[in-house]
Amino acid sequence: MFQSKEFPAKREVLPQMLTEITGEVKKHFTDDKWVNRLKVCAEEILVNIIDYSGSEKIYISCNFLEDEQTLRFEFVDEGALYNPLEEVPEVDIEAEPDERPVGGLGIFLYTTIMDKLEYNCADGKNHLLAYKKLV
Amino acid sequence: MANYVMEVDEVSKVKLHGHIDASIAPALMEELKPLIAQKDKVKKLVFYADELEYIASAGIRAVVFAKQKLGGKVQVYLIGASETVLDVFKMTGIDKFLTVQDTFAE
C-alpha cells in the first residue's frame, strides 16, 4: 500500500507510475487477467490527467478499505477542475466498426472494470477514486 | 525499437510486440495510413499479436480505425493474442469483427 506518492504529470513518467500500481496490484490479485485489467484502468485515468488536466503533478494512493477486501486507488491532480464521470459516453459493444465513435473507449473500459468510481473536488484539486473488490 | 512491423500486400501483415499503449498507438495509427491508402490492393489484414504483452484502448482504437477505413470487404485477423490481450478486445466487443486465431490460417 502507498499513500499520496507524487509523480510529474508527464507521458515519460507513465511507465513508472504503472509499474508502481501494477506492483501493488500483483500482491493482491493472482489472476493475470485482473492485473492487466487494472493496469488498463490506471493507464486510461492517468493519460487523461496528463493530456488534459494541465496539472504538473499527480498524486497516487493505493489502500484497502476497512473490509480489507476492496482496493481503493486515488488519483489526485492540481489541474483544471473536471469531473470525468459527469458525462460517461455510451459505448455499444455490439455496434459495427463503422458505427463506432473514435473516442470514449478508455473511460468505457475503466467504468466497466472498476466496481465503483467517485469524483470529488477538495482543496481545489481533482480527486478520482476507483474501487475494486478482490476477485 | 518500434512496437510494430508492417508489410503491405494483398495479405498485409502487422506484427505487434511489447506494449501498445497511449504513447505508441498514435504512431501505429499513422503507420497504418499508407496501408489504408492502398486499400484496393489489400484483401486481408493480419495483426500478429503473439509477442504483444499489453494493449490499451488507444491500441484498440488503431485496430478499429484500420477496420473502419478498409471497409467491410477486408477481413481483419488477430493472431496468437494472449488471454490477457484478448480480454481487452473482448471487453470492447472488437473481437466480434476480427477473425481470432492461434496461428494464421486463410
Contacts between the chains, C-beta under 8 A, distances in Angstrom:
chain1	res1	chain2	res2	distance
A	11	B	22	7.6
A	11	B	23	5.8
A	14	B	21	7.5
A	14	B	22	7.4
A	14	B	23	7.0
A	32	B	83	7.4
A	32	B	84	5.4
A	33	B	83	6.4
A	33	B	84	5.5
A	33	B	87	5.3
A	35	B	84	7.9
A	36	B	54	6.8
A	36	B	84	4.1
A	36	B	85	8.0
A	36	B	87	6.8
A	36	B	88	7.3
A	37	B	87	7.0
A	37	B	88	7.7
A	37	B	91	7.9
A	39	B	54	7.1
A	40	B	56	5.7
A	40	B	57	7.3
A	40	B	88	6.1
A	43	B	21	6.1
A	43	B	22	6.5
A	43	B	56	5.0
A	44	B	56	6.8
A	44	B	57	6.0
A	47	B	22	4.4
A	47	B	56	7.9
A	47	B	58	7.7
A	91	B	92	7.3
A	92	B	93	7.8
A	93	B	91	7.7
A	93	B	92	6.1
A	93	B	93	2.9
A	94	B	93	6.1
A	94	B	96	7.5
A	95	B	93	7.4
A	96	B	97	7.1
A	97	B	64	5.8
A	97	B	67	4.4
A	97	B	68	5.0
A	97	B	97	5.5
A	98	B	68	5.8
A	98	B	72	7.9
A	100	B	64	5.9
A	100	B	68	7.3
A	102	B	61	6.8
A	102	B	65	7.7
A	105	B	57	4.0
A	105	B	60	6.0
A	105	B	61	6.1
A	105	B	92	5.9
A	106	B	56	7.5
A	106	B	57	4.2
A	106	B	58	7.5
A	108	B	57	7.9
A	108	B	92	7.2
A	109	B	57	5.5
A	109	B	88	7.5
A	109	B	91	6.3
A	109	B	92	7.0
A	112	B	91	6.3
A	113	B	91	7.4
